[in-house]
């Protein structure tokens, strides 16, 4: 208890009193002979509560935005955040208040209640305020991210979303910015906000019941068969049986690379799940692993559509010892078939690292040459919808290939061939006229410093876009540490152009045009 004398009964009877106990300011009120004390700064925007109105029911109204607080306990009954209240007592005509802080677990519980409301309402301002309260209470602010994962994990009809993938990168940046609270806060708040955005207004999609004992072959079979009950049930059983991510990762990786999956998302999600578990620990497994299993179950298998159907044959051919090698042409601008053949030829005679580096270099050149007109065309078929993100995924997927295939070298062929699929799919959307030298980067450190400054104040409302600015920048930085000089040069140049070019977030007229074109076919 830290009791201090704040004012006299007589003064308080005349009007509300302000007591300063630096850095605190405390507003004291008297209603019906009872004295109350609350923080003077309104928890909404900081205007002085002492200027507020108090009614007979002991409700304090902040007149700036009409939030209403119960004087007794500081509960906000209209508005948002609660205000801190302090115990008071009167003694010999003096009013005393107890300034001692509540126990840490009580502060944590109260703050998380507020954060959950902010999460459910996707109130970015309050998310920032509640995480900042954790920081100033000297609690671990990263708990906000762990709780957001817990609150969101069963809202994913189709499993893991980019919100979890981006979380790993935001946390990486947050930890690098450890000393600078406002920068660290942006990273943590963006993470929570993205999960809130993806979960907003979604019902729960419960996971299957605990199922059979985990068996890697049976798990991959269940994923292949889109048998959700078996795959999810097996993952839940595995955790109940004491298995952890390191034992399960091989099976998840195998399934992620079993097809040219969902634009590379599957392998990216596997890598980011690994990184999130390294950051947050095994306590996140019950939330992250069922979500990842569900993603793998429902992911699209793009090698089954005509554009990429040569992938399967290429994967079979690359392992044939006596295959006849096709001609290897230029990789930049290659079609899917040409790029797949290029991999087959070069894999036969070059170390895997060299083949990877050349493919990555080409993906970086593709990013550098993305035709910006694709952002603005209105009248075109759905098949020609391309955006920056189609190009950035080539880089983030490659990053996942290097990381996961270094652990599991048996998947290099699949990874390299899928990188070739990215090269081929972007072929028709390149602007050959780009002056490459305009985008080359002179000073890597300065460039990344500016890039992260830009990302931390991105100004983009939809979190999927800020997530991609960050994911691509982190992937490029990772890859530059391993790439050849030539590849590194193109990675930086491609990222430079991406970060400094417009992104169209919503294609209103294009979507309307394509909807009409589809529906009217059955009428006109
Ligand atoms: S500052 Fe008090 S309600 Fe907005």
Boltz pocket constraint, residues with backbone or C-beta under 6 A from the ligand:
constraints:
  - pocket:
      binder: B
      contacts: [[A, 42], [A, 43], [A, 44], [A, 45], [A, 46], [A, 47], [A, 62], [A, 63], [A, 64], [A, 65], [A, 66], [A, 67], [A, 79]]
      max_distance: 6.0
